[in-house]
Amino acid sequence: MIWTEHRQRPAYVVLLLNSNGMDIIYQGDRLTYKVIGGVIDFFFFARPAPDMVIQQYTELIGWLAPMPYWSFGM
């Protein structure tokens, strides 16, 4: 689960990594996370601009691996 906020300066991202399933409930003005268990990791990123936050986030998780052509049915 990743939450990004672009309305304020500095911009920030909250990343919740969990090894088990979870429910996320949106109630208009708040989010509720119901986590079953497992290992829970929270990461908070804050920078002056949104593109700097995304750069810091991708440094942590890395880039997506390119998809092989056979996975597209070719």
PDB file with SEQRES, HELIX, SHEET and CRYST1 records, atoms N, CA, C and O in Angstrom:
SEQRES   1 A   74  MET ILE TRP THR GLU HIS ARG GLN ARG PRO ALA TYR VAL          
SEQRES   2 A   74  VAL LEU LEU LEU ASN SER ASN GLY MET ASP ILE ILE TYR          
SEQRES   3 A   74  GLN GLY ASP ARG LEU THR TYR LYS VAL ILE GLY GLY VAL          
SEQRES   4 A   74  ILE ASP PHE PHE PHE PHE ALA ARG PRO ALA PRO ASP MET          
SEQRES   5 A   74  VAL ILE GLN GLN TYR THR GLU LEU ILE GLY TRP LEU ALA          
SEQRES   6 A   74  PRO MET PRO TYR TRP SER PHE GLY MET                          
HELIX    1 AA1 PRO A   50  ILE A   61  1                                  12    
HELIX    2 AA2 TYR A   69  PHE A   72  5                                   4    
SHEET    1 AA1 3 ILE A   2  GLU A   5  0                                        
SHEET    2 AA1 3 ALA A  11  ASN A  18 -1                                        
SHEET    3 AA1 3 ILE A  40  ARG A  47 -1                                        
SHEET    1 AA2 2 MET A  22  TYR A  26  0                                        
SHEET    2 AA2 2 LEU A  31  VAL A  35 -1                                        
CRYST1    1.000    1.000    1.000  90.00  90.00  90.00 P 1           1          
ATOM      1  N   MET A   1       0.853  -1.168   0.000  1.00  0.00           N  
ATOM      2  CA  MET A   1       0.000   0.000   0.000  1.00  0.00           C  
ATOM      3  C   MET A   1       0.893   1.222   0.000  1.00  0.00           C  
ATOM      4  O   MET A   1       1.825   1.314   0.798  1.00  0.00           O  
ATOM      5  N   ILE A   2       0.620   2.140  -0.872  1.00  0.00           N  
ATOM      6  CA  ILE A   2       1.363   3.391  -0.932  1.00  0.00           C  
ATOM      7  C   ILE A   2       0.384   4.549  -0.915  1.00  0.00           C  
ATOM      8  O   ILE A   2      -0.641   4.513  -1.597  1.00  0.00           O  
ATOM      9  N   TRP A   3       0.693   5.565  -0.144  1.00  0.00           N  
ATOM     10  CA  TRP A   3      -0.142   6.760  -0.057  1.00  0.00           C  
ATOM     11  C   TRP A   3       0.730   7.944  -0.421  1.00  0.00           C  
ATOM     12  O   TRP A   3       1.775   8.159   0.193  1.00  0.00           O  
ATOM     13  N   THR A   4       0.311   8.709  -1.409  1.00  0.00           N  
ATOM     14  CA  THR A   4       1.047   9.913  -1.778  1.00  0.00           C  
ATOM     15  C   THR A   4       0.180  11.129  -1.522  1.00  0.00           C  
ATOM     16  O   THR A   4      -1.039  11.081  -1.685  1.00  0.00           O  
ATOM     17  N   GLU A   5       0.809  12.207  -1.125  1.00  0.00           N  
ATOM     18  CA  GLU A   5       0.105  13.455  -0.843  1.00  0.00           C  
ATOM     19  C   GLU A   5       0.746  14.559  -1.673  1.00  0.00           C  
ATOM     20  O   GLU A   5       1.933  14.843  -1.516  1.00  0.00           O  
ATOM     21  N   HIS A   6      -0.033  15.188  -2.559  1.00  0.00           N  
ATOM     22  CA  HIS A   6       0.491  16.218  -3.451  1.00  0.00           C  
ATOM     23  C   HIS A   6      -0.064  17.603  -3.136  1.00  0.00           C  
ATOM     24  O   HIS A   6       0.297  18.563  -3.816  1.00  0.00           O  
ATOM     25  N   ARG A   7      -0.904  17.739  -2.159  1.00  0.00           N  
ATOM     26  CA  ARG A   7      -1.550  19.018  -1.909  1.00  0.00           C  
ATOM     27  C   ARG A   7      -0.704  19.963  -1.070  1.00  0.00           C  
ATOM     28  O   ARG A   7      -0.962  21.166  -1.053  1.00  0.00           O  
ATOM     29  N   GLN A   8       0.282  19.451  -0.388  1.00  0.00           N  
ATOM     30  CA  GLN A   8       1.056  20.278   0.517  1.00  0.00           C  
ATOM     31  C   GLN A   8       2.522  20.260   0.144  1.00  0.00           C  
ATOM     32  O   GLN A   8       2.980  19.371  -0.574  1.00  0.00           O  
ATOM     33  N   ARG A   9       3.245  21.228   0.626  1.00  0.00           N  
ATOM     34  CA  ARG A   9       4.701  21.232   0.530  1.00  0.00           C  
ATOM     35  C   ARG A   9       5.215  21.036   1.939  1.00  0.00           C  
ATOM     36  O   ARG A   9       4.732  21.749   2.818  1.00  0.00           O  
ATOM     37  N   PRO A  10       6.104  20.184   2.236  1.00  0.00           N  
ATOM     38  CA  PRO A  10       6.739  19.254   1.324  1.00  0.00           C  
ATOM     39  C   PRO A  10       5.811  18.101   0.954  1.00  0.00           C  
ATOM     40  O   PRO A  10       4.885  17.777   1.697  1.00  0.00           O  
ATOM     41  N   ALA A  11       6.062  17.492  -0.186  1.00  0.00           N  
ATOM     42  CA  ALA A  11       5.310  16.304  -0.604  1.00  0.00           C  
ATOM     43  C   ALA A  11       5.798  15.110   0.206  1.00  0.00           C  
ATOM     44  O   ALA A  11       6.947  15.079   0.647  1.00  0.00           O  
ATOM     45  N   TYR A  12       4.930  14.135   0.400  1.00  0.00           N  
ATOM     46  CA  TYR A  12       5.352  12.963   1.152  1.00  0.00           C  
ATOM     47  C   TYR A  12       4.681  11.703   0.629  1.00  0.00           C  
ATOM     48  O   TYR A  12       3.635  11.756  -0.019  1.00  0.00           O  
ATOM     49  N   VAL A  13       5.305  10.570   0.925  1.00  0.00           N  
ATOM     50  CA  VAL A  13       4.795   9.248   0.574  1.00  0.00           C  
ATOM     51  C   VAL A  13       4.902   8.379   1.811  1.00  0.00           C  
ATOM     52  O   VAL A  13       5.905   8.423   2.524  1.00  0.00           O  
ATOM     53  N   VAL A  14       3.872   7.592   2.064  1.00  0.00           N  
ATOM     54  CA  VAL A  14       3.890   6.594   3.128  1.00  0.00           C  
ATOM     55  C   VAL A  14       3.747   5.238   2.453  1.00  0.00           C  
ATOM     56  O   VAL A  14       2.781   4.999   1.729  1.00  0.00           O  
ATOM     57  N   LEU A  15       4.710   4.348   2.691  1.00  0.00           N  
ATOM     58  CA  LEU A  15       4.699   3.011   2.105  1.00  0.00           C  
ATOM     59  C   LEU A  15       4.531   1.995   3.227  1.00  0.00           C  
ATOM     60  O   LEU A  15       5.314   1.979   4.176  1.00  0.00           O  
ATOM     61  N   LEU A  16       3.518   1.153   3.121  1.00  0.00           N  
ATOM     62  CA  LEU A  16       3.266   0.071   4.072  1.00  0.00           C  
ATOM     63  C   LEU A  16       3.504  -1.243   3.360  1.00  0.00           C  
ATOM     64  O   LEU A  16       2.764  -1.605   2.445  1.00  0.00           O  
ATOM     65  N   LEU A  17       4.534  -1.957   3.780  1.00  0.00           N  
ATOM     66  CA  LEU A  17       4.809  -3.291   3.247  1.00  0.00           C  
ATOM     67  C   LEU A  17       4.372  -4.313   4.285  1.00  0.00           C  
ATOM     68  O   LEU A  17       4.684  -4.181   5.469  1.00  0.00           O  
ATOM     69  N   ASN A  18       3.651  -5.328   3.835  1.00  0.00           N  
ATOM     70  CA  ASN A  18       3.161  -6.349   4.743  1.00  0.00           C  
ATOM     71  C   ASN A  18       3.252  -7.693   4.046  1.00  0.00           C  
ATOM     72  O   ASN A  18       2.932  -7.805   2.862  1.00  0.00           O  
ATOM     73  N   SER A  19       3.685  -8.715   4.771  1.00  0.00           N  
ATOM     74  CA  SER A  19       3.820 -10.035   4.174  1.00  0.00           C  
ATOM     75  C   SER A  19       2.502 -10.814   4.156  1.00  0.00           C  
ATOM     76  O   SER A  19       2.422 -11.855   3.505  1.00  0.00           O  
ATOM     77  N   ASN A  20       1.480 -10.342   4.844  1.00  0.00           N  
ATOM     78  CA  ASN A  20       0.169 -11.001   4.867  1.00  0.00           C  
ATOM     79  C   ASN A  20      -0.887 -10.102   4.244  1.00  0.00           C  
ATOM     80  O   ASN A  20      -0.615  -8.951   3.901  1.00  0.00           O  
ATOM     81  N   GLY A  21      -2.080 -10.630   4.102  1.00  0.00           N  
ATOM     82  CA  GLY A  21      -3.183  -9.860   3.539  1.00  0.00           C  
ATOM     83  C   GLY A  21      -3.672  -8.782   4.482  1.00  0.00           C  
ATOM     84  O   GLY A  21      -3.433  -8.833   5.689  1.00  0.00           O  
ATOM     85  N   MET A  22      -4.366  -7.797   3.910  1.00  0.00           N  
ATOM     86  CA  MET A  22      -4.934  -6.733   4.721  1.00  0.00           C  
ATOM     87  C   MET A  22      -6.132  -6.138   4.009  1.00  0.00           C  
ATOM     88  O   MET A  22      -6.256  -6.235   2.788  1.00  0.00           O  
ATOM     89  N   ASP A  23      -7.007  -5.527   4.775  1.00  0.00           N  
ATOM     90  CA  ASP A  23      -8.149  -4.799   4.243  1.00  0.00           C  
ATOM     91  C   ASP A  23      -7.883  -3.312   4.413  1.00  0.00           C  
ATOM     92  O   ASP A  23      -7.368  -2.878   5.443  1.00  0.00           O  
ATOM     93  N   ILE A  24      -8.239  -2.533   3.392  1.00  0.00           N  
ATOM     94  CA  ILE A  24      -8.115  -1.086   3.450  1.00  0.00           C  
ATOM     95  C   ILE A  24      -9.502  -0.510   3.257  1.00  0.00           C  
ATOM     96  O   ILE A  24     -10.150  -0.767   2.242  1.00  0.00           O  
ATOM     97  N   ILE A  25      -9.962   0.266   4.224  1.00  0.00           N  
ATOM     98  CA  ILE A  25     -11.305   0.830   4.201  1.00  0.00           C  
ATOM     99  C   ILE A  25     -11.191   2.351   4.102  1.00  0.00           C  
ATOM    100  O   ILE A  25     -10.582   2.992   4.958  1.00  0.00           O  
ATOM    101  N   TYR A  26     -11.785   2.924   3.044  1.00  0.00           N  
ATOM    102  CA  TYR A  26     -11.801   4.371   2.859  1.00  0.00           C  
ATOM    103  C   TYR A  26     -13.125   4.904   3.368  1.00  0.00           C  
ATOM    104  O   TYR A  26     -14.185   4.447   2.941  1.00  0.00           O  
ATOM    105  N   GLN A  27     -13.074   5.878   4.289  1.00  0.00           N  
ATOM    106  CA  GLN A  27     -14.283   6.405   4.903  1.00  0.00           C  
ATOM    107  C   GLN A  27     -14.408   7.910   4.691  1.00  0.00           C  
ATOM    108  O   GLN A  27     -14.773   8.640   5.611  1.00  0.00           O  
ATOM    109  N   GLY A  28     -14.109   8.369   3.490  1.00  0.00           N  
ATOM    110  CA  GLY A  28     -14.262   9.786   3.181  1.00  0.00           C  
ATOM    111  C   GLY A  28     -13.090  10.639   3.615  1.00  0.00           C  
ATOM    112  O   GLY A  28     -12.360  11.157   2.771  1.00  0.00           O  
ATOM    113  N   ASP A  29     -12.895  10.795   4.915  1.00  0.00           N  
ATOM    114  CA  ASP A  29     -11.825  11.646   5.413  1.00  0.00           C  
ATOM    115  C   ASP A  29     -10.680  10.859   6.054  1.00  0.00           C  
ATOM    116  O   ASP A  29      -9.736  11.457   6.570  1.00  0.00           O  
ATOM    117  N   ARG A  30     -10.753   9.529   6.027  1.00  0.00           N  
ATOM    118  CA  ARG A  30      -9.683   8.732   6.639  1.00  0.00           C  
ATOM    119  C   ARG A  30      -9.597   7.357   5.994  1.00  0.00           C  
ATOM    120  O   ARG A  30     -10.540   6.888   5.357  1.00  0.00           O  
ATOM    121  N   LEU A  31      -8.447   6.727   6.174  1.00  0.00           N  
ATOM    122  CA  LEU A  31      -8.204   5.351   5.744  1.00  0.00           C  
ATOM    123  C   LEU A  31      -8.017   4.488   6.975  1.00  0.00           C  
ATOM    124  O   LEU A  31      -7.376   4.903   7.940  1.00  0.00           O  
ATOM    125  N   THR A  32      -8.574   3.295   6.943  1.00  0.00           N  
ATOM    126  CA  THR A  32      -8.399   2.325   8.022  1.00  0.00           C  
ATOM    127  C   THR A  32      -7.738   1.085   7.446  1.00  0.00           C  
ATOM    128  O   THR A  32      -8.218   0.518   6.464  1.00  0.00           O  
ATOM    129  N   TYR A  33      -6.640   0.664   8.055  1.00  0.00           N  
ATOM    130  CA  TYR A  33      -5.922  -0.534   7.635  1.00  0.00           C  
ATOM    131  C   TYR A  33      -6.188  -1.634   8.648  1.00  0.00           C  
ATOM    132  O   TYR A  33      -5.943  -1.452   9.840  1.00  0.00           O  
ATOM    133  N   LYS A  34      -6.681  -2.762   8.190  1.00  0.00           N  
ATOM    134  CA  LYS A  34      -6.874  -3.934   9.043  1.00  0.00           C  
ATOM    135  C   LYS A  34      -5.891  -4.991   8.578  1.00  0.00           C  
ATOM    136  O   LYS A  34      -6.110  -5.655   7.565  1.00  0.00           O  
ATOM    137  N   VAL A  35      -4.811  -5.140   9.322  1.00  0.00           N  
ATOM    138  CA  VAL A  35      -3.729  -6.039   8.950  1.00  0.00           C  
ATOM    139  C   VAL A  35      -3.886  -7.339   9.723  1.00  0.00           C  
ATOM    140  O   VAL A  35      -4.071  -7.328  10.940  1.00  0.00           O  
ATOM    141  N   ILE A  36      -3.810  -8.468   9.008  1.00  0.00           N  
ATOM    142  CA  ILE A  36      -3.983  -9.781   9.633  1.00  0.00           C  
ATOM    143  C   ILE A  36      -2.789 -10.137  10.515  1.00  0.00           C  
ATOM    144  O   ILE A  36      -2.963 -10.717  11.587  1.00  0.00           O  
ATOM    145  N   GLY A  37      -1.615  -9.804  10.086  1.00  0.00           N  
ATOM    146  CA  GLY A  37      -0.405 -10.129  10.840  1.00  0.00           C  
ATOM    147  C   GLY A  37       0.784 -10.097   9.919  1.00  0.00           C  
ATOM    148  O   GLY A  37       0.765  -9.439   8.879  1.00  0.00           O  
ATOM    149  N   GLY A  38       1.821 -10.811  10.306  1.00  0.00           N  
ATOM    150  CA  GLY A  38       3.020 -10.866   9.487  1.00  0.00           C  
ATOM    151  C   GLY A  38       3.999  -9.767   9.834  1.00  0.00           C  
ATOM    152  O   GLY A  38       3.884  -9.117  10.874  1.00  0.00           O  
ATOM    153  N   VAL A  39       4.950  -9.569   8.964  1.00  0.00           N  
ATOM    154  CA  VAL A  39       5.960  -8.541   9.146  1.00  0.00           C  
ATOM    155  C   VAL A  39       5.450  -7.246   8.526  1.00  0.00           C  
ATOM    156  O   VAL A  39       5.056  -7.223   7.360  1.00  0.00           O  
ATOM    157  N   ILE A  40       5.457  -6.179   9.302  1.00  0.00           N  
ATOM    158  CA  ILE A  40       4.952  -4.886   8.845  1.00  0.00           C  
ATOM    159  C   ILE A  40       6.119  -3.906   8.802  1.00  0.00           C  
ATOM    160  O   ILE A  40       6.830  -3.731   9.791  1.00  0.00           O  
ATOM    161  N   ASP A  41       6.308  -3.274   7.658  1.00  0.00           N  
ATOM    162  CA  ASP A  41       7.343  -2.257   7.485  1.00  0.00           C  
ATOM    163  C   ASP A  41       6.696  -0.966   7.018  1.00  0.00           C  
ATOM    164  O   ASP A  41       5.949  -0.965   6.039  1.00  0.00           O  
ATOM    165  N   PHE A  42       6.973   0.132   7.706  1.00  0.00           N  
ATOM    166  CA  PHE A  42       6.523   1.456   7.306  1.00  0.00           C  
ATOM    167  C   PHE A  42       7.719   2.264   6.826  1.00  0.00           C  
ATOM    168  O   PHE A  42       8.775   2.265   7.458  1.00  0.00           O  
ATOM    169  N   PHE A  43       7.545   2.949   5.710  1.00  0.00           N  
ATOM    170  CA  PHE A  43       8.565   3.847   5.190  1.00  0.00           C  
ATOM    171  C   PHE A  43       7.911   5.200   4.948  1.00  0.00           C  
ATOM    172  O   PHE A  43       6.838   5.279   4.349  1.00  0.00           O  
ATOM    173  N   PHE A  44       8.554   6.256   5.413  1.00  0.00           N  
ATOM    174  CA  PHE A  44       8.065   7.621   5.219  1.00  0.00           C  
ATOM    175  C   PHE A  44       9.100   8.386   4.405  1.00  0.00           C  
ATOM    176  O   PHE A  44      10.277   8.431   4.763  1.00  0.00           O  
ATOM    177  N   PHE A  45       8.656   8.980   3.317  1.00  0.00           N  
ATOM    178  CA  PHE A  45       9.528   9.773   2.461  1.00  0.00           C  
ATOM    179  C   PHE A  45       8.961  11.184   2.389  1.00  0.00           C  
ATOM    180  O   PHE A  45       7.769  11.362   2.136  1.00  0.00           O  
ATOM    181  N   ALA A  46       9.795  12.178   2.606  1.00  0.00           N  
ATOM    182  CA  ALA A  46       9.367  13.577   2.503  1.00  0.00           C  
ATOM    183  C   ALA A  46      10.459  14.367   1.793  1.00  0.00           C  
ATOM    184  O   ALA A  46      11.638  14.266   2.132  1.00  0.00           O  
ATOM    185  N   ARG A  47      10.053  15.143   0.816  1.00  0.00           N  
ATOM    186  CA  ARG A  47      10.969  15.980   0.044  1.00  0.00           C  
ATOM    187  C   ARG A  47      10.224  17.260  -0.339  1.00  0.00           C  
ATOM    188  O   ARG A  47       9.001  17.321  -0.213  1.00  0.00           O  
ATOM    189  N   PRO A  48      10.945  18.279  -0.806  1.00  0.00           N  
ATOM    190  CA  PRO A  48      10.289  19.539  -1.180  1.00  0.00           C  
ATOM    191  C   PRO A  48       9.370  19.428  -2.397  1.00  0.00           C  
ATOM    192  O   PRO A  48       8.429  20.211  -2.524  1.00  0.00           O  
ATOM    193  N   ALA A  49       9.626  18.465  -3.298  1.00  0.00           N  
ATOM    194  CA  ALA A  49       8.816  18.354  -4.520  1.00  0.00           C  
ATOM    195  C   ALA A  49       8.390  16.899  -4.735  1.00  0.00           C  
ATOM    196  O   ALA A  49       9.111  15.985  -4.335  1.00  0.00           O  
ATOM    197  N   PRO A  50       7.225  16.670  -5.363  1.00  0.00           N  
ATOM    198  CA  PRO A  50       6.740  15.309  -5.573  1.00  0.00           C  
ATOM    199  C   PRO A  50       7.686  14.432  -6.391  1.00  0.00           C  
ATOM    200  O   PRO A  50       7.823  13.245  -6.093  1.00  0.00           O  
ATOM    201  N   ASP A  51       8.344  14.986  -7.416  1.00  0.00           N  
ATOM    202  CA  ASP A  51       9.245  14.159  -8.214  1.00  0.00           C  
ATOM    203  C   ASP A  51      10.447  13.682  -7.416  1.00  0.00           C  
ATOM    204  O   ASP A  51      10.988  12.611  -7.693  1.00  0.00           O  
ATOM    205  N   MET A  52      10.870  14.461  -6.431  1.00  0.00           N  
ATOM    206  CA  MET A  52      11.975  14.042  -5.563  1.00  0.00           C  
ATOM    207  C   MET A  52      11.543  12.899  -4.634  1.00  0.00           C  
ATOM    208  O   MET A  52      12.337  12.014  -4.315  1.00  0.00           O  
ATOM    209  N   VAL A  53      10.278  12.931  -4.206  1.00  0.00           N  
ATOM    210  CA  VAL A  53       9.751  11.861  -3.353  1.00  0.00           C  
ATOM    211  C   VAL A  53       9.681  10.558  -4.136  1.00  0.00           C  
ATOM    212  O   VAL A  53      10.077   9.509  -3.628  1.00  0.00           O  
ATOM    213  N   ILE A  54       9.183  10.613  -5.366  1.00  0.00           N  
ATOM    214  CA  ILE A  54       9.086   9.415  -6.196  1.00  0.00           C  
ATOM    215  C   ILE A  54      10.472   8.863  -6.504  1.00  0.00           C  
ATOM    216  O   ILE A  54      10.650   7.646  -6.560  1.00  0.00           O  
ATOM    217  N   GLN A  55      11.456   9.736  -6.705  1.00  0.00           N  
ATOM    218  CA  GLN A  55      12.826   9.286  -6.936  1.00  0.00           C  
ATOM    219  C   GLN A  55      13.358   8.530  -5.716  1.00  0.00           C  
ATOM    220  O   GLN A  55      14.000   7.489  -5.862  1.00  0.00           O  
ATOM    221  N   GLN A  56      13.093   9.047  -4.524  1.00  0.00           N  
ATOM    222  CA  GLN A  56      13.534   8.369  -3.304  1.00  0.00           C  
ATOM    223  C   GLN A  56      12.820   7.028  -3.138  1.00  0.00           C  
ATOM    224  O   GLN A  56      13.433   6.049  -2.711  1.00  0.00           O  
ATOM    225  N   TYR A  57      11.530   6.977  -3.474  1.00  0.00           N  
ATOM    226  CA  TYR A  57      10.759   5.738  -3.395  1.00  0.00           C  
ATOM    227  C   TYR A  57      11.313   4.675  -4.346  1.00  0.00           C  
ATOM    228  O   TYR A  57      11.467   3.517  -3.958  1.00  0.00           O  
ATOM    229  N   THR A  58      11.613   5.064  -5.592  1.00  0.00           N  
ATOM    230  CA  THR A  58      12.135   4.087  -6.551  1.00  0.00           C  
ATOM    231  C   THR A  58      13.549   3.642  -6.204  1.00  0.00           C  
ATOM    232  O   THR A  58      13.948   2.541  -6.583  1.00  0.00           O  
ATOM    233  N   GLU A  59      14.318   4.464  -5.496  1.00  0.00           N  
ATOM    234  CA  GLU A  59      15.628   4.023  -5.023  1.00  0.00           C  
ATOM    235  C   GLU A  59      15.483   2.894  -4.012  1.00  0.00           C  
ATOM    236  O   GLU A  59      16.345   2.018  -3.939  1.00  0.00           O  
ATOM    237  N   LEU A  60      14.409   2.899  -3.234  1.00  0.00           N  
ATOM    238  CA  LEU A  60      14.178   1.831  -2.250  1.00  0.00           C  
ATOM    239  C   LEU A  60      13.679   0.555  -2.917  1.00  0.00           C  
ATOM    240  O   LEU A  60      14.228  -0.521  -2.680  1.00  0.00           O  
ATOM    241  N   ILE A  61      12.631   0.662  -3.758  1.00  0.00           N  
ATOM    242  CA  ILE A  61      12.014  -0.553  -4.303  1.00  0.00           C  
ATOM    243  C   ILE A  61      12.621  -1.001  -5.620  1.00  0.00           C  
ATOM    244  O   ILE A  61      12.447  -2.154  -6.015  1.00  0.00           O  
ATOM    245  N   GLY A  62      13.338  -0.103  -6.315  1.00  0.00           N  
ATOM    246  CA  GLY A  62      13.927  -0.452  -7.597  1.00  0.00           C  
ATOM    247  C   GLY A  62      12.946  -0.253  -8.735  1.00  0.00           C  
ATOM    248  O   GLY A  62      11.783   0.091  -8.523  1.00  0.00           O  
ATOM    249  N   TRP A  63      13.441  -0.477  -9.963  1.00  0.00           N  
ATOM    250  CA  TRP A  63      12.627  -0.332 -11.160  1.00  0.00           C  
ATOM    251  C   TRP A  63      11.913  -1.641 -11.471  1.00  0.00           C  
ATOM    252  O   TRP A  63      12.363  -2.709 -11.056  1.00  0.00           O  
ATOM    253  N   LEU A  64      10.811  -1.564 -12.194  1.00  0.00           N  
ATOM    254  CA  LEU A  64      10.093  -2.758 -12.610  1.00  0.00           C  
ATOM    255  C   LEU A  64      10.909  -3.524 -13.640  1.00  0.00           C  
ATOM    256  O   LEU A  64      11.590  -2.930 -14.476  1.00  0.00           O  
ATOM    257  N   ALA A  65      10.836  -4.836 -13.572  1.00  0.00           N  
ATOM    258  CA  ALA A  65      11.529  -5.663 -14.557  1.00  0.00           C  
ATOM    259  C   ALA A  65      10.760  -5.617 -15.871  1.00  0.00           C  
ATOM    260  O   ALA A  65       9.530  -5.644 -15.857  1.00  0.00           O  
ATOM    261  N   PRO A  66      11.454  -5.550 -17.006  1.00  0.00           N  
ATOM    262  CA  PRO A  66      10.748  -5.555 -18.286  1.00  0.00           C  
ATOM    263  C   PRO A  66      10.038  -6.894 -18.505  1.00  0.00           C  
ATOM    264  O   PRO A  66      10.566  -7.954 -18.169  1.00  0.00           O  
ATOM    265  N   MET A  67       8.850  -6.826 -19.066  1.00  0.00           N  
ATOM    266  CA  MET A  67       8.063  -8.032 -19.307  1.00  0.00           C  
ATOM    267  C   MET A  67       8.569  -8.731 -20.568  1.00  0.00           C  
ATOM    268  O   MET A  67       8.836  -8.069 -21.571  1.00  0.00           O  
ATOM    269  N   PRO A  68       8.706 -10.070 -20.533  1.00  0.00           N  
ATOM    270  CA  PRO A  68       9.112 -10.792 -21.750  1.00  0.00           C  
ATOM    271  C   PRO A  68       7.969 -10.790 -22.776  1.00  0.00           C  
ATOM    272  O   PRO A  68       6.792 -10.757 -22.417  1.00  0.00           O  
ATOM    273  N   TYR A  69       8.344 -10.827 -24.043  1.00  0.00           N  
ATOM    274  CA  TYR A  69       7.335 -10.779 -25.109  1.00  0.00           C  
ATOM    275  C   TYR A  69       6.350 -11.949 -25.041  1.00  0.00           C  
ATOM    276  O   TYR A  69       5.180 -11.787 -25.387  1.00  0.00           O  
ATOM    277  N   TRP A  70       6.815 -13.142 -24.593  1.00  0.00           N  
ATOM    278  CA  TRP A  70       5.906 -14.281 -24.568  1.00  0.00           C  
ATOM    279  C   TRP A  70       4.772 -14.075 -23.571  1.00  0.00           C  
ATOM    280  O   TRP A  70       3.732 -14.722 -23.700  1.00  0.00           O  
ATOM    281  N   SER A  71       4.933 -13.197 -22.583  1.00  0.00           N  
ATOM    282  CA  SER A  71       3.864 -12.968 -21.621  1.00  0.00           C  
ATOM    283  C   SER A  71       2.710 -12.163 -22.217  1.00  0.00           C  
ATOM    284  O   SER A  71       1.614 -12.135 -21.656  1.00  0.00           O  
ATOM    285  N   PHE A  72       2.958 -11.505 -23.357  1.00  0.00           N  
ATOM    286  CA  PHE A  72       1.905 -10.754 -24.035  1.00  0.00           C  
ATOM    287  C   PHE A  72       1.157 -11.608 -25.053  1.00  0.00           C  
ATOM    288  O   PHE A  72       0.281 -11.100 -25.754  1.00  0.00           O  
ATOM    289  N   GLY A  73       1.489 -12.909 -25.148  1.00  0.00           N  
ATOM    290  CA  GLY A  73       0.813 -13.797 -26.073  1.00  0.00           C  
ATOM    291  C   GLY A  73       1.440 -13.833 -27.454  1.00  0.00           C  
ATOM    292  O   GLY A  73       0.811 -14.295 -28.407  1.00  0.00           O  
ATOM    293  N   MET A  74       2.662 -13.355 -27.576  1.00  0.00           N  
ATOM    294  CA  MET A  74       3.326 -13.353 -28.900  1.00  0.00           C  
ATOM    295  C   MET A  74       4.175 -14.580 -29.075  1.00  0.00           C  
ATOM    296  O   MET A  74       4.805 -14.751 -30.118  1.00  0.00           O  
TER     297      MET A  74                                                      
END                                                                             
